[in-house]
Amino acid sequence: MIKVVRGNPTPEELAAALAVVQVRAAAATGAEPDTTPVSEWSDPAARVPARRTPHPGPRAWRTSYWPR
């Protein structure tokens, strides 16, 4: 776990610092990042049934945001 002790970093600065820590940790263990291309045919999202999309109408604002 990483804790910011001093200062108030922006989300971009914090993301950059965490990326450096992750790369250094991967290099220390000798692990190579997985760069094998993944076929879209094997995408798990393709197996999820499609949700109905909201249709315009008098109550469309109610379905404008559906939680996943």
Long-range contacts (C-beta under 8 A, 24 or more apart in sequence): none
